[in-house]
Amino acid sequence: MDKSTASRELLERFIRLVNKYNALEKYPLRYGTPHRFYHSERHLLDIVGSHPHLNITAFARLAGVTKGAISQIASRLEKKGVIRRYKDPKNSKEVLIALTDLGREIYAQHQRINAETVRHLQEELAKYPDEQVAFLLHMFAWLEAYLDQSRARMAAHEQEGHR
């Protein structure tokens, strides 16, 4: 296979996947509550449920977004009554985040939905040899690192333009 053609096709498919994923992010779910939970909120709920009692910086690192983005999402979730912020008893300067009872209920529902998604993915991956699955994981890791580098280059380029 011609690597130039394959590279273009891979990039086109990747962009389509990103666009489809972004479209999915716009659909809110209610989980039987009066509140709508958007993808970014569901994702933070998932992270807080899986890694309770961390600070904003740790959640930002886990989510791959800025601390400011996590703070904004956390504020919305706090207003909806699904998370609470509290001072770290060991370090009063640190603010930690945990799920409320309602947050734990929604987290459990979301985990069931995620388990169904993972089940479908596992069924598909089972069709392929371990080497191909490992290659796919390697390519996703490479793409993630490449996007991180691209973001850093764009930020540096933007700063140069403001000098």
C-alpha positions as CSV (number, residue, x, y, z in Angstrom):
1,M,0.0,0.0,0.0
2,D,1.3,3.5,-0.9
3,K,2.1,5.2,2.4
4,S,1.3,8.6,1.0
5,T,-2.2,7.6,0.0
6,A,-2.7,5.6,3.3
7,S,-1.5,8.6,5.3
8,R,-4.1,10.9,3.6
9,E,-6.9,8.4,4.1
10,L,-5.9,7.9,7.7
11,L,-6.0,11.6,8.3
12,E,-9.3,12.0,6.6
13,R,-10.8,9.2,8.6
14,F,-9.4,10.6,11.8
15,I,-10.9,14.0,11.1
16,R,-14.3,12.4,10.4
17,L,-14.0,10.4,13.7
18,V,-13.2,13.6,15.6
19,N,-16.1,15.4,14.0
20,K,-18.5,12.6,14.8
21,Y,-17.2,12.4,18.3
22,N,-17.7,16.2,18.7
23,A,-21.2,15.9,17.4
24,L,-21.9,13.2,20.1
25,E,-20.6,15.5,22.7
26,K,-23.4,17.9,22.0
27,Y,-26.1,15.4,23.0
28,P,-27.1,15.8,26.7
29,L,-28.4,12.9,28.9
30,R,-30.7,13.4,31.9
31,Y,-30.2,10.1,33.8
32,G,-33.7,10.5,35.2
33,T,-32.9,13.9,36.7
34,P,-34.2,17.4,35.6
35,H,-30.7,18.3,34.6
36,R,-29.0,17.8,31.3
37,F,-25.5,16.4,31.4
38,Y,-23.3,17.2,28.5
39,H,-20.4,15.0,27.4
40,S,-17.7,17.0,29.2
41,E,-19.8,16.9,32.4
42,R,-20.3,13.1,32.0
43,H,-16.6,12.6,31.4
44,L,-15.7,14.6,34.6
45,L,-18.3,12.6,36.6
46,D,-16.7,9.5,35.3
47,I,-13.2,10.6,36.3
48,V,-14.3,11.8,39.7
49,G,-16.2,8.5,40.3
50,S,-13.1,6.5,39.3
51,H,-10.6,8.7,41.1
52,P,-12.4,10.4,44.0
53,H,-10.9,13.1,46.2
54,L,-8.3,14.6,43.8
55,N,-7.7,18.2,43.1
56,I,-8.4,20.2,39.9
57,T,-4.9,19.8,38.6
58,A,-5.1,16.0,38.9
59,F,-8.4,15.9,37.2
60,A,-7.2,18.2,34.4
61,R,-4.2,15.9,33.8
62,L,-6.5,12.8,33.8
63,A,-8.9,14.4,31.3
64,G,-6.2,16.0,29.1
65,V,-7.7,19.5,29.4
66,T,-6.8,22.7,31.2
67,K,-7.4,23.4,34.9
68,G,-9.7,26.2,33.8
69,A,-11.9,23.8,31.8
70,I,-12.1,21.5,34.8
71,S,-13.0,24.4,37.1
72,Q,-15.8,25.5,34.7
73,I,-17.2,22.0,34.4
74,A,-16.9,21.4,38.1
75,S,-18.9,24.6,38.8
76,R,-21.7,23.4,36.6
77,L,-21.8,20.0,38.2
78,E,-21.7,21.5,41.7
79,K,-24.8,23.6,40.8
80,K,-26.5,20.4,39.6
81,G,-25.8,18.8,42.9
82,V,-23.7,15.9,41.7
83,I,-20.2,16.9,43.0
84,R,-19.0,18.8,46.0
85,R,-15.8,20.7,46.6
86,Y,-14.1,20.6,50.0
87,K,-10.8,21.6,51.6
88,D,-8.2,18.9,51.9
89,P,-8.0,18.1,55.6
90,K,-4.2,17.6,55.2
91,N,-3.6,20.8,53.2
92,S,-6.1,23.7,53.6
93,K,-4.9,25.3,50.4
94,E,-6.0,22.3,48.3
95,V,-9.6,21.9,47.1
96,L,-10.7,18.4,46.4
97,I,-13.7,17.1,44.5
98,A,-16.0,14.1,45.3
99,L,-19.4,12.8,44.1
100,T,-22.5,13.5,46.1
101,D,-25.1,10.7,46.5
102,L,-26.9,11.9,43.3
103,G,-23.5,12.0,41.6
104,R,-22.8,8.4,42.6
105,E,-26.2,7.3,41.2
106,I,-25.5,9.0,37.9
107,Y,-21.9,7.6,37.9
108,A,-23.4,4.1,38.3
109,Q,-25.8,4.6,35.4
110,H,-23.0,6.0,33.3
111,Q,-20.7,3.1,34.1
112,R,-23.4,0.7,32.9
113,I,-23.6,2.6,29.6
114,N,-19.8,2.6,29.3
115,A,-19.7,-1.2,30.0
116,E,-22.0,-1.7,27.1
117,T,-19.7,0.4,24.8
118,V,-16.7,-1.5,26.0
119,R,-18.4,-4.8,25.4
120,H,-19.0,-3.9,21.8
121,L,-15.4,-2.8,21.4
122,Q,-14.1,-6.0,23.0
123,E,-16.2,-8.1,20.6
124,E,-14.8,-6.3,17.6
125,L,-11.2,-6.4,18.9
126,A,-11.6,-10.2,19.6
127,K,-11.7,-10.7,15.8
128,Y,-8.1,-9.5,15.4
129,P,-4.7,-10.9,16.5
130,D,-3.0,-9.4,19.5
131,E,-0.3,-7.8,17.3
132,Q,-2.9,-5.8,15.3
133,V,-4.6,-4.6,18.5
134,A,-1.2,-3.6,19.9
135,F,-0.5,-1.7,16.7
136,L,-3.8,0.1,17.0
137,L,-3.0,1.1,20.6
138,H,0.5,2.2,19.4
139,M,-1.0,4.4,16.7
140,F,-3.5,6.0,19.0
141,A,-0.7,6.8,21.5
142,W,1.3,8.2,18.7
143,L,-1.6,10.4,17.5
144,E,-2.2,11.6,21.0
145,A,1.5,12.6,21.4
146,Y,1.4,14.2,18.0
147,L,-1.6,16.3,18.9
148,D,0.0,17.3,22.1
149,Q,3.1,18.4,20.2
150,S,0.9,20.2,17.6
151,R,-0.9,22.1,20.4
152,A,2.4,23.2,21.9
153,R,3.7,24.3,18.5
154,M,0.5,26.3,17.9
155,A,0.7,27.9,21.3
156,A,4.4,28.9,20.7
157,H,3.5,30.2,17.2
158,E,0.6,32.3,18.7
159,Q,2.9,33.8,21.3
160,E,5.5,34.7,18.7
161,G,2.7,36.6,16.8
162,H,2.0,38.7,19.8
163,R,5.5,40.0,20.4
